[in-house]
Amino acid sequence: MNKVFPEKLKSGDEVRIIAPSRSLSIISQESRKIADDRFEELGLKLSFGKHVEETDDFVSTSIESRIEDLHEAFRDKNVKAIFTVIGGFNSNQLLQYIDWELIKSNPKILCGYSDITALNNAFYAKTELVTYSGPHYSSFGQKLYFDYTLDYFKKCLMTDDSFEIEPSDSWSDDAWYKNQDDRKLIPNNGWLVLNEGKAEGTILGANLCTFNLLQGTEYFPDLVDSVLFLEDDEESAPHDFDRDLQSSIHLPEFSKVKGLVIGRFQNASEMTNEKLTQIVKTKKELDKLPVVANVDYGHTDPKITFPVGGEVELELTKSSTTINITRH
């Protein structure tokens, strides 16, 4: 496979904001101002898709409007990177309408997480373009405790150097967008190594329930020699995560997967280390795979940025754990 790595960002570049899922209309003016200032401090110039403020009964907009903004962002030679406003539930509606030849001819950074997992993995499957699971435009609107997220954003999208992921000192699962000054930090106890071992491979996945929407379609990527990064949001109770993970395990190519990196769960999911350990240990297909959990990505903060289609090395033991992003 001839992977395509887009050019990295540098000061002076233009970044386009689009809304392939939910609309910009739900983002407060306070959060927008903080986000705009953050991009300006990075030396990046923001522009916005024509239809980002449109909204409908699903807090999204028409397929036609979203596709137009997506295509225009890739077509515009001045745009060096594309960031999504926020996640949602319906970006997979766009897949059959995307001009894949346009994407191939204009490779550039695409970054977002959650529902954007559908786009991340479909882009890689259809064009071999490496995209990025990382903060949305709206994520940049956090007033406090954004340093870790910003650090890994820059490591992944503004340099070519490999980088090692380290656990954050603390994390949060609060509705920061409702009250920017009322934040509750939780001490980070570090990663949970469920299965020891070494692995290297291509990063695929991210939001598990969204990733599974691509199963059986032309938009699902090849799992051979992959390391799956999987997480889910507050709606994923332990029994939901269990069966969604089992669905991935049933795929014919799952036997070629090399490792599993699980993102931190939200408190409302009621996932505990004990429950997650039980889920993993009852699946014999995972016995020989290195598995680590509680990594800083997904629907809690802070979060890393990582390349979907990029490459990672894992070395997991109970006493020492290394996750090294080698190509991004």
Secondary structure, 3 states (H helix, E strand, C coil): CCCECCCCCCCCCEEEEECCCCCHHHCCHHHHHHHHHHHHHCCCEEEECCCCCCCCCCCCCCHHHHHHHHHHHHHCCCEEEEEECCCCCCHHHHHHHCCHHHHHHCCCEEEECHHHHHHHHHHHHHHCECEEECCCCHHHHCCCCCHHHHHHHHHHHCCCCCEEECCCCEEECCCCCCCCCCCCCEECCCCEEEECEEEEEEEEEEEHHHHHHHCCCCCCCCCCCEEEEEECCCCCCHHHHHHHHHHHHCCHHHHHCCEEEEECCCHHHCCCHHHHHHHHHCCHHHCCCCEEEEECCCCCECCCCEEECCEEEEEECCCCEEEEEEEC
